[in-house]
Each structure stands twice: as C-alpha cells, then as structure tokens.
C-alpha cells in the first residue's frame, strides 16, 4: 500500500533543542528551568524543546543534533545569559535579546 506524500509542516522547518540530563544527579529541575527559559524567549521560533533523561553525569544541550553545550567538555553548566546568546547566534544572529545583550 502506498503511503500518502507528506508535506513539510511549519514546525518541521523550525529547530529542535534537546536537553539531556542525568537523573541520578537529579538535574531534572535545572533542565526544565532551562527549557522554560528558552521557550519563553524563543518559543515561536522553535519546533520543540525536549528533555531527555539519562545517566552518568550527562548534561548536554543540542540544537538540531549539534551540541551547543556539554557539561564535561565546557566545564559545568551554562548561565542563562550565555545559553540564550548561544541559541540566538544559531537561530537568528541579528536578534536583540534586550537586557541580556547589555
């Protein structure tokens, strides 16, 4: 049986951010807070922000599969100003983040 042809929805054209966090380290609240902040700032421009439970001390933020921040590599957790600037630089480099950019 033939599958109907699917057309790209507007959400598919938007980037996906994933935050993988360690459940053993109890970093869910940190990951959820970061997701909330990203959705508050970039919500209309993102397809989704996903929370991915893991283990082994993982805390990694990716943008369409490309790693933006990795706790072990980058030495801890990003502050919100840094994270929003990194996402903005990928999503829309000309975008003004208001007081965060000052």
N, C-alpha and C positions, 0 to 999 in steps of 0.2 A: 504494500500500500504506500502511495506517495504521501510524503509529509507536506503540508502547506508551506509555502515560502514565507519566511518570517522577515518582517521589515524591522529596521533598527528603531527602537523607541528612543525618545529624547533622553531617558535615563541611561541607556547604553552608551551614549556619547559622552556622558559625564564620568569623571574619575571615581574610583573606589579607594577609600582609605581603610586599611585593616590595622588593628592594634592587637598584636599577640602579646599575651601577658601570662605570667606564672601564677597558677592557682595555689601552689604550695607556698609561695611568698606572700600570698594574699594581696595581690596588686590589682584586683578587680576594680576597687573604688577609684584608684588612680587612672586606670584605663577608661573607665566610664566617665570620669570627670573630663579627661582629655577629649573623648568622643563628643561629650556635650558641648564643650567649648568650640570644637571645630564645627559642629553642626550649627551652633549659634552664629558663628562668623561666616561660614561658607555654605550653609545648608542648601540654598537654591542652586548652587553650582556643583554639588556632589551627588553622585548616584546613591552612595551609602557610606556609612562609617560602621565597619564590622568589628566586633570584639571576638577574639579567637583565644579560648583558654588553652594553656599549655603548661609545661613544667620545666624544671631545670634552670630556673632563673631567667627565662626568656622575657624580654620586653622589647618589642620591635614594632616600629610604625612603618607601614609601607603605603606607597601611592601607586596604584595600578601595577602592583607587583615589584616595584623598585623600592629598595629600602631607603627610607628617609632618616631613620634614627634607630640605632641598635644599642641597647644599654651597655653591653660589654665592650663594644667597639668604641662608642662615643663617650664612655666614662660616666654613666649614671643616666638620669632622666632629663629630658629637655624641660626648660621652664616654658611656660605657656607663650610668652612673647617669642621665644626662639622657634617653637613649633609652628605657631601661626605664620611667622615670616617664611619658614621653610616651605610650608604648604602654599602660601601665597606666591612664592617665587616659582613654583611649578605650575600652579593653576592660572595665575594672572599677574605677571610681574609688575604691571603698571598700577595695580590696585593699591589704594591707600587704606592702611589699617587704622587710621586715626591716631589715637594717643599711643598705640603700640609702636608706631614708627617714629615717635618723637623722643 
